[in-house]
Amino acid sequence: MTARPIPHITEEEYLQRERASIIKHEYYAGHSYAMAGASEQHNLIAMNVAALLRIHLRGSSFRAYPSDMCLKVVTTGLNTYPAFTVVCGSSQFVNPEKRDTLINPTVIIEILSPSIESYDRGVKFQHYRTIETLREYILISQDKYYIERYIRQENNEWILSDAVGIEATLPIIAIQANMPLAEIYEQVTFVPTVPPLCHARVEDDR
């Protein structure tokens, strides 16, 4: 989310504006936040994930939605746009006639970026954990071969596992599919990043 929210609006006003807007916004607690555009790495990873989901879910009872599909966390009121949302069985919507805001995800996949990584791992995941239908939360790095998976247990605890390196494969238990990292990161070129402290030290030395 951006740092500057649009002034306080109702959720109904937000939905009306969102349906007419060419820019996606998150909505929470009366405020709407514009979402930034995606990097090349993000877009390539998203295309690869979409291809994999299409192959694995075709002919099944699961439905996969890309980032244009809004998701509402009913218990907290957050409206957001995950990179991918997978639903088992019939999709449920805030408005059954509009069918543009889901409420019953089974799997949520996010592609991390430096600007919102802490948000996706922290506050956003806190919202997601309140969704009763959610079984797995998957975070895909866009600057290295690395994917994390959180799985809900029967006692509502979440267990973390990960896949590291181009040779690794991450299983998605809820949809009985595998994510080979070689396929997820196909054609992706990682851009080297320098930690902020290194920048500060260079400037100080000068």
CYANA upper distance limits for C-alpha pairs under 8 A (distance plus 0.5 A):
  1 MET  CA     25 HIS  CA      8.46
  1 MET  CA     26 GLU  CA      7.47
  1 MET  CA     33 TYR  CA      6.08
  1 MET  CA     34 ALA  CA      6.67
  1 MET  CA     35 MET  CA      5.83
  1 MET  CA     36 ALA  CA      7.74
  1 MET  CA    116 ILE  CA      7.76
  2 THR  CA     33 TYR  CA      6.34
  2 THR  CA     34 ALA  CA      6.38
  2 THR  CA     35 MET  CA      6.93
  2 THR  CA     36 ALA  CA      7.81
  3 ALA  CA     33 TYR  CA      8.25
  4 ARG  CA     33 TYR  CA      7.41
  5 PRO  CA     31 HIS  CA      6.28
  5 PRO  CA     32 SER  CA      5.95
  5 PRO  CA     33 TYR  CA      5.32
  5 PRO  CA     34 ALA  CA      7.92
  6 ILE  CA     31 HIS  CA      6.41
  6 ILE  CA     32 SER  CA      5.79
  6 ILE  CA     33 TYR  CA      6.96
  7 PRO  CA     30 GLY  CA      8.50
  7 PRO  CA     31 HIS  CA      6.72
  7 PRO  CA     32 SER  CA      8.10
  8 HIS  CA     30 GLY  CA      5.40
  8 HIS  CA     31 HIS  CA      5.55
  8 HIS  CA     32 SER  CA      8.23
  9 ILE  CA     13 GLU  CA      6.63
  9 ILE  CA     14 TYR  CA      7.03
  9 ILE  CA     30 GLY  CA      5.60
  9 ILE  CA     31 HIS  CA      6.62
  9 ILE  CA     32 SER  CA      8.15
 10 THR  CA     14 TYR  CA      6.73
 10 THR  CA     30 GLY  CA      6.19
 11 GLU  CA     15 LEU  CA      6.68
 11 GLU  CA     27 TYR  CA      8.10
 11 GLU  CA     30 GLY  CA      7.35
 12 GLU  CA     16 GLN  CA      6.77
 13 GLU  CA     17 ARG  CA      6.70
 14 TYR  CA     18 GLU  CA      6.42
 14 TYR  CA     27 TYR  CA      7.76
 14 TYR  CA     32 SER  CA      7.53
 15 LEU  CA     19 ARG  CA      6.66
 16 GLN  CA     20 ALA  CA      7.30
 17 ARG  CA     21 SER  CA      6.54
 18 GLU  CA     22 ILE  CA      8.48
 18 GLU  CA     23 ILE  CA      8.36
 18 GLU  CA     24 LYS  CA      7.34
 18 GLU  CA     25 HIS  CA      7.57
 23 ILE  CA     34 ALA  CA      7.51
 23 ILE  CA     35 MET  CA      7.82
 24 LYS  CA     34 ALA  CA      6.65
 24 LYS  CA     35 MET  CA      6.29
 24 LYS  CA     68 ASP  CA      8.50
 24 LYS  CA     81 TYR  CA      8.49
 25 HIS  CA     32 SER  CA      6.48
 25 HIS  CA     33 TYR  CA      5.57
 25 HIS  CA     34 ALA  CA      4.86
 25 HIS  CA     35 MET  CA      5.91
 25 HIS  CA     80 THR  CA      7.80
 26 GLU  CA     32 SER  CA      6.08
 26 GLU  CA     33 TYR  CA      5.56
 26 GLU  CA     34 ALA  CA      7.03
 26 GLU  CA     35 MET  CA      7.45
 26 GLU  CA     78 LEU  CA      7.92
 26 GLU  CA     79 ASN  CA      5.98
 26 GLU  CA     80 THR  CA      5.24
 26 GLU  CA     81 TYR  CA      7.65
 27 TYR  CA     31 HIS  CA      6.12
 27 TYR  CA     32 SER  CA      4.90
 27 TYR  CA     33 TYR  CA      6.72
 27 TYR  CA     77 GLY  CA      8.42
 27 TYR  CA     78 LEU  CA      6.29
 27 TYR  CA     79 ASN  CA      5.43
 27 TYR  CA     80 THR  CA      7.19
 28 TYR  CA     32 SER  CA      7.12
 28 TYR  CA     77 GLY  CA      6.57
 28 TYR  CA     78 LEU  CA      5.25
 28 TYR  CA     79 ASN  CA      6.97
 29 ALA  CA     77 GLY  CA      7.52
 29 ALA  CA     78 LEU  CA      8.07
 38 ALA  CA     42 HIS  CA      6.38
 38 ALA  CA     43 ASN  CA      7.04
 39 SER  CA     43 ASN  CA      6.82
 40 GLU  CA     44 LEU  CA      6.69
 41 GLN  CA     45 ILE  CA      6.60
 41 GLN  CA    142 GLN  CA      6.50
 41 GLN  CA    143 ASP  CA      8.38
 41 GLN  CA    188 VAL  CA      6.25
 41 GLN  CA    189 THR  CA      7.46
 41 GLN  CA    190 PHE  CA      7.88
 42 HIS  CA     46 ALA  CA      6.55
 42 HIS  CA    111 ILE  CA      7.11
 42 HIS  CA    113 SER  CA      8.43
 42 HIS  CA    142 GLN  CA      6.73
 43 ASN  CA     47 MET  CA      6.74
 44 LEU  CA     48 ASN  CA      6.81
 44 LEU  CA    185 TYR  CA      8.15
 44 LEU  CA    186 GLU  CA      8.32
 44 LEU  CA    187 GLN  CA      7.75
 44 LEU  CA    188 VAL  CA      6.92
 45 ILE  CA     49 VAL  CA      6.62
 45 ILE  CA    111 ILE  CA      8.36
 45 ILE  CA    142 GLN  CA      8.05
 45 ILE  CA    184 ILE  CA      6.33
 45 ILE  CA    185 TYR  CA      6.41
 45 ILE  CA    186 GLU  CA      8.15
 45 ILE  CA    188 VAL  CA      7.70
 46 ALA  CA     50 ALA  CA      6.56
 46 ALA  CA     83 ALA  CA      7.85
 46 ALA  CA    111 ILE  CA      8.19
 47 MET  CA     51 ALA  CA      6.73
 48 ASN  CA     52 LEU  CA      6.79
 48 ASN  CA    183 GLU  CA      7.19
 48 ASN  CA    184 ILE  CA      5.76
 48 ASN  CA    185 TYR  CA      7.80
 48 ASN  CA    186 GLU  CA      7.72
 49 VAL  CA     53 LEU  CA      6.62
 49 VAL  CA    184 ILE  CA      6.46
 50 ALA  CA     54 ARG  CA      6.56
 50 ALA  CA     66 PRO  CA      8.06
 51 ALA  CA     55 ILE  CA      6.87
 52 LEU  CA     56 HIS  CA      6.77
 52 LEU  CA    179 MET  CA      8.04
 53 LEU  CA     57 LEU  CA      6.24
 53 LEU  CA     64 ALA  CA      7.55
 54 ARG  CA     58 ARG  CA      6.25
 54 ARG  CA     64 ALA  CA      8.29
 56 HIS  CA    177 ALA  CA      6.79
 57 LEU  CA     61 SER  CA      8.17
 57 LEU  CA     62 PHE  CA      6.53
 57 LEU  CA     63 ARG  CA      7.62
 57 LEU  CA     64 ALA  CA      8.31
 57 LEU  CA    175 ILE  CA      8.22
 61 SER  CA     88 CYS  CA      6.53
 61 SER  CA     89 GLY  CA      5.62
 62 PHE  CA     86 VAL  CA      7.17
 62 PHE  CA     87 VAL  CA      6.00
 62 PHE  CA     88 CYS  CA      4.96
 62 PHE  CA     89 GLY  CA      6.23
 62 PHE  CA    175 ILE  CA      8.01
 63 ARG  CA     86 VAL  CA      6.05
 63 ARG  CA     87 VAL  CA      5.70
 63 ARG  CA     88 CYS  CA      7.06
 63 ARG  CA     89 GLY  CA      7.96
 63 ARG  CA     91 SER  CA      8.33
 64 ALA  CA     84 PHE  CA      7.34
 64 ALA  CA     85 THR  CA      6.20
 64 ALA  CA     86 VAL  CA      4.84
 64 ALA  CA     87 VAL  CA      6.94
 65 TYR  CA     69 MET  CA      6.68
 65 TYR  CA     84 PHE  CA      6.04
 65 TYR  CA     85 THR  CA      5.63
 65 TYR  CA     86 VAL  CA      6.79
 66 PRO  CA     82 PRO  CA      8.04
 66 PRO  CA     83 ALA  CA      6.32
 66 PRO  CA     84 PHE  CA      5.10
 66 PRO  CA     85 THR  CA      7.09
 67 SER  CA     81 TYR  CA      5.91
 67 SER  CA     82 PRO  CA      5.96
 67 SER  CA     83 ALA  CA      4.96
 67 SER  CA     84 PHE  CA      6.19
 67 SER  CA     85 THR  CA      8.36
 68 ASP  CA     81 TYR  CA      7.14
 69 MET  CA     81 TYR  CA      6.71
 69 MET  CA     82 PRO  CA      8.30
 69 MET  CA     85 THR  CA      8.49
 69 MET  CA    100 ASP  CA      6.72
 69 MET  CA    101 THR  CA      7.00
 69 MET  CA    102 LEU  CA      7.85
 70 CYS  CA     79 ASN  CA      7.13
 70 CYS  CA     80 THR  CA      6.11
 70 CYS  CA     81 TYR  CA      5.32
 70 CYS  CA     82 PRO  CA      8.01
 70 CYS  CA    100 ASP  CA      6.80
 70 CYS  CA    101 THR  CA      5.16
 70 CYS  CA    102 LEU  CA      6.72
 71 LEU  CA     79 ASN  CA      6.14
 71 LEU  CA     80 THR  CA      5.85
 71 LEU  CA     81 TYR  CA      6.43
 71 LEU  CA     82 PRO  CA      7.78
 71 LEU  CA    101 THR  CA      5.70
 71 LEU  CA    102 LEU  CA      5.17
 71 LEU  CA    103 ILE  CA      6.44
 72 LYS  CA     77 GLY  CA      7.06
 72 LYS  CA     78 LEU  CA      6.18
 72 LYS  CA     79 ASN  CA      4.89
 72 LYS  CA     80 THR  CA      6.95
 72 LYS  CA     94 VAL  CA      8.24
 72 LYS  CA    101 THR  CA      6.80
 72 LYS  CA    102 LEU  CA      6.59
 72 LYS  CA    103 ILE  CA      5.87
 73 VAL  CA     77 GLY  CA      6.01
 73 VAL  CA     78 LEU  CA      5.71
 73 VAL  CA     79 ASN  CA      6.94
 73 VAL  CA    103 ILE  CA      6.95
 73 VAL  CA    127 HIS  CA      7.20
 73 VAL  CA    128 TYR  CA      7.25
 73 VAL  CA    130 THR  CA      8.06
 73 VAL  CA    131 ILE  CA      6.96
 74 VAL  CA     78 LEU  CA      7.81
 74 VAL  CA    103 ILE  CA      7.34
 74 VAL  CA    131 ILE  CA      8.02
 75 THR  CA    130 THR  CA      7.11
 75 THR  CA    131 ILE  CA      7.88
 76 THR  CA    127 HIS  CA      7.07
 76 THR  CA    130 THR  CA      8.46
 78 LEU  CA    127 HIS  CA      7.85
 82 PRO  CA    108 ILE  CA      7.19
 82 PRO  CA    109 ILE  CA      7.00
 82 PRO  CA    110 GLU  CA      6.29
 83 ALA  CA    108 ILE  CA      8.27
 83 ALA  CA    109 ILE  CA      6.31
 83 ALA  CA    110 GLU  CA      5.45
 83 ALA  CA    111 ILE  CA      6.81
 84 PHE  CA    108 ILE  CA      6.45
 84 PHE  CA    109 ILE  CA      5.52
 84 PHE  CA    110 GLU  CA      7.21
 85 THR  CA    105 PRO  CA      6.65
 85 THR  CA    106 THR  CA      8.03
 85 THR  CA    107 VAL  CA      6.43
 85 THR  CA    108 ILE  CA      5.27
 85 THR  CA    109 ILE  CA      6.89
 86 VAL  CA    105 PRO  CA      6.31
 86 VAL  CA    106 THR  CA      6.14
 86 VAL  CA    107 VAL  CA      5.48
 86 VAL  CA    108 ILE  CA      6.91
 87 VAL  CA     91 SER  CA      6.76
 87 VAL  CA    104 ASN  CA      7.18
 87 VAL  CA    105 PRO  CA      5.38
 87 VAL  CA    106 THR  CA      5.43
 87 VAL  CA    107 VAL  CA      7.31
 88 CYS  CA    105 PRO  CA      8.06
 88 CYS  CA    106 THR  CA      6.54
 91 SER  CA    102 LEU  CA      7.48
 91 SER  CA    103 ILE  CA      8.44
 91 SER  CA    104 ASN  CA      7.18
 92 GLN  CA     96 PRO  CA      7.78
 92 GLN  CA    102 LEU  CA      6.32
 92 GLN  CA    103 ILE  CA      6.31
 92 GLN  CA    104 ASN  CA      6.41
 93 PHE  CA     99 ARG  CA      6.06
 93 PHE  CA    100 ASP  CA      7.43
 93 PHE  CA    101 THR  CA      5.86
 93 PHE  CA    102 LEU  CA      4.99
 93 PHE  CA    103 ILE  CA      6.12
 93 PHE  CA    104 ASN  CA      8.32
 94 VAL  CA     99 ARG  CA      7.87
 94 VAL  CA    100 ASP  CA      8.39
 94 VAL  CA    101 THR  CA      6.20
 94 VAL  CA    102 LEU  CA      6.95
 94 VAL  CA    103 ILE  CA      7.14
 95 ASN  CA     99 ARG  CA      6.33
 95 ASN  CA    100 ASP  CA      7.96
 95 ASN  CA    101 THR  CA      7.68
104 ASN  CA    131 ILE  CA      7.96
104 ASN  CA    132 GLU  CA      8.45
104 ASN  CA    133 THR  CA      6.19
104 ASN  CA    134 LEU  CA      7.78
105 PRO  CA    131 ILE  CA      8.36
105 PRO  CA    133 THR  CA      6.50
105 PRO  CA    134 LEU  CA      5.99
106 THR  CA    133 THR  CA      6.05
106 THR  CA    134 LEU  CA      4.88
106 THR  CA    135 ARG  CA      5.89
106 THR  CA    136 GLU  CA      7.31
106 THR  CA    174 ALA  CA      7.91
107 VAL  CA    134 LEU  CA      6.42
107 VAL  CA    135 ARG  CA      6.46
107 VAL  CA    136 GLU  CA      5.39
107 VAL  CA    137 TYR  CA      6.43
107 VAL  CA    138 ILE  CA      8.19
107 VAL  CA    174 ALA  CA      7.81
108 ILE  CA    134 LEU  CA      8.10
108 ILE  CA    136 GLU  CA      7.05
108 ILE  CA    137 TYR  CA      5.54
108 ILE  CA    138 ILE  CA      6.76
109 ILE  CA    137 TYR  CA      6.53
109 ILE  CA    138 ILE  CA      5.18
109 ILE  CA    139 LEU  CA      6.50
109 ILE  CA    140 ILE  CA      8.04
110 GLU  CA    120 ASP  CA      8.08
110 GLU  CA    137 TYR  CA      8.46
110 GLU  CA    138 ILE  CA      6.73
110 GLU  CA    139 LEU  CA      5.51
110 GLU  CA    140 ILE  CA      6.73
111 ILE  CA    139 LEU  CA      6.36
111 ILE  CA    140 ILE  CA      5.19
111 ILE  CA    141 SER  CA      6.63
111 ILE  CA    142 GLN  CA      7.26
112 LEU  CA    116 ILE  CA      7.54
112 LEU  CA    117 GLU  CA      5.80
112 LEU  CA    120 ASP  CA      7.86
112 LEU  CA    139 LEU  CA      6.96
112 LEU  CA    140 ILE  CA      6.31
112 LEU  CA    141 SER  CA      5.68
112 LEU  CA    142 GLN  CA      6.68
113 SER  CA    117 GLU  CA      5.93
113 SER  CA    141 SER  CA      7.82
113 SER  CA    142 GLN  CA      7.15
116 ILE  CA    120 ASP  CA      6.75
117 GLU  CA    121 ARG  CA      6.72
118 SER  CA    122 GLY  CA      6.30
119 TYR  CA    123 VAL  CA      5.97
119 TYR  CA    124 LYS  CA      6.23
119 TYR  CA    125 PHE  CA      8.42
120 ASP  CA    124 LYS  CA      5.54
120 ASP  CA    125 PHE  CA      6.54
121 ARG  CA    125 PHE  CA      6.24
122 GLY  CA    126 GLN  CA      6.81
123 VAL  CA    127 HIS  CA      7.05
124 LYS  CA    128 TYR  CA      6.80
125 PHE  CA    129 ARG  CA      6.51
126 GLN  CA    130 THR  CA      7.56
127 HIS  CA    131 ILE  CA      8.10
128 TYR  CA    134 LEU  CA      8.04
129 ARG  CA    134 LEU  CA      7.80
134 LEU  CA    152 ARG  CA      8.18
135 ARG  CA    151 ILE  CA      6.42
135 ARG  CA    152 ARG  CA      5.74
135 ARG  CA    174 ALA  CA      7.28
136 GLU  CA    149 ARG  CA      7.31
136 GLU  CA    150 TYR  CA      6.05
136 GLU  CA    151 ILE  CA      5.16
136 GLU  CA    152 ARG  CA      6.84
136 GLU  CA    172 ILE  CA      8.19
136 GLU  CA    174 ALA  CA      7.56
137 TYR  CA    149 ARG  CA      6.25
137 TYR  CA    150 TYR  CA      5.56
137 TYR  CA    151 ILE  CA      7.18
138 ILE  CA    147 ILE  CA      7.61
138 ILE  CA    148 GLU  CA      6.16
138 ILE  CA    149 ARG  CA      4.99
138 ILE  CA    150 TYR  CA      6.85
139 LEU  CA    147 ILE  CA      6.21
139 LEU  CA    148 GLU  CA      5.60
139 LEU  CA    149 ARG  CA      6.95
140 ILE  CA    146 TYR  CA      6.95
140 ILE  CA    147 ILE  CA      5.07
140 ILE  CA    148 GLU  CA      7.04
141 SER  CA    145 TYR  CA      7.44
141 SER  CA    146 TYR  CA      6.05
141 SER  CA    147 ILE  CA      6.56
142 GLN  CA    190 PHE  CA      7.87
143 ASP  CA    190 PHE  CA      5.68
143 ASP  CA    191 VAL  CA      7.13
143 ASP  CA    192 PRO  CA      8.25
144 LYS  CA    190 PHE  CA      7.11
145 TYR  CA    164 VAL  CA      6.35
145 TYR  CA    165 GLY  CA      5.40
145 TYR  CA    166 ILE  CA      6.32
145 TYR  CA    181 LEU  CA      7.20
145 TYR  CA    185 TYR  CA      7.74
146 TYR  CA    162 ASP  CA      7.76
146 TYR  CA    163 ALA  CA      6.29
146 TYR  CA    164 VAL  CA      5.25
146 TYR  CA    165 GLY  CA      6.91
146 TYR  CA    181 LEU  CA      8.26
147 ILE  CA    162 ASP  CA      6.13
147 ILE  CA    163 ALA  CA      5.83
147 ILE  CA    164 VAL  CA      7.28
147 ILE  CA    170 LEU  CA      7.96
148 GLU  CA    160 LEU  CA      7.51
148 GLU  CA    161 SER  CA      6.51
148 GLU  CA    162 ASP  CA      4.82
148 GLU  CA    163 ALA  CA      7.05
149 ARG  CA    160 LEU  CA      6.20
149 ARG  CA    161 SER  CA      5.89
149 ARG  CA    162 ASP  CA      6.36
150 TYR  CA    158 TRP  CA      6.31
150 TYR  CA    159 ILE  CA      5.87
150 TYR  CA    160 LEU  CA      5.09
150 TYR  CA    161 SER  CA      7.09
151 ILE  CA    158 TRP  CA      5.75
151 ILE  CA    159 ILE  CA      5.79
151 ILE  CA    160 LEU  CA      7.19
152 ARG  CA    156 ASN  CA      6.23
152 ARG  CA    157 GLU  CA      6.30
152 ARG  CA    158 TRP  CA      5.06
152 ARG  CA    159 ILE  CA      7.17
153 GLN  CA    157 GLU  CA      5.75
153 GLN  CA    158 TRP  CA      6.45
153 GLN  CA    159 ILE  CA      7.83
162 ASP  CA    170 LEU  CA      7.64
163 ALA  CA    168 ALA  CA      6.16
163 ALA  CA    169 THR  CA      6.72
163 ALA  CA    170 LEU  CA      6.16
163 ALA  CA    181 LEU  CA      8.40
164 VAL  CA    168 ALA  CA      6.40
165 GLY  CA    181 LEU  CA      7.67
166 ILE  CA    180 PRO  CA      8.39
166 ILE  CA    181 LEU  CA      5.76
166 ILE  CA    182 ALA  CA      5.55
166 ILE  CA    185 TYR  CA      8.46
167 GLU  CA    180 PRO  CA      8.01
167 GLU  CA    181 LEU  CA      7.18
167 GLU  CA    182 ALA  CA      7.00
168 ALA  CA    180 PRO  CA      6.68
168 ALA  CA    181 LEU  CA      6.31
168 ALA  CA    182 ALA  CA      8.18
169 THR  CA    178 ASN  CA      6.98
169 THR  CA    179 MET  CA      5.91
169 THR  CA    180 PRO  CA      4.62
169 THR  CA    181 LEU  CA      6.22
170 LEU  CA    178 ASN  CA      6.14
170 LEU  CA    179 MET  CA      5.42
170 LEU  CA    180 PRO  CA      6.79
170 LEU  CA    181 LEU  CA      8.00
171 PRO  CA    176 GLN  CA      7.76
171 PRO  CA    177 ALA  CA      6.37
171 PRO  CA    178 ASN  CA      4.73
171 PRO  CA    179 MET  CA      6.52
172 ILE  CA    176 GLN  CA      6.34
172 ILE  CA    177 ALA  CA      5.73
172 ILE  CA    178 ASN  CA      6.30
172 ILE  CA    179 MET  CA      7.83
173 ILE  CA    177 ALA  CA      7.23
179 MET  CA    183 GLU  CA      7.94
179 MET  CA    184 ILE  CA      7.37
180 PRO  CA    184 ILE  CA      6.88
181 LEU  CA    185 TYR  CA      6.42
182 ALA  CA    186 GLU  CA      6.43
194 VAL  CA    198 CYS  CA      7.07
194 VAL  CA    199 HIS  CA      7.73
195 PRO  CA    199 HIS  CA      7.43
196 PRO  CA    200 ALA  CA      6.89
197 LEU  CA    201 ARG  CA      6.68
198 CYS  CA    202 VAL  CA      6.77
199 HIS  CA    203 GLU  CA      6.81
200 ALA  CA    204 ASP  CA      6.62
201 ARG  CA    205 ASP  CA      6.58
202 VAL  CA    206 ARG  CA      6.92
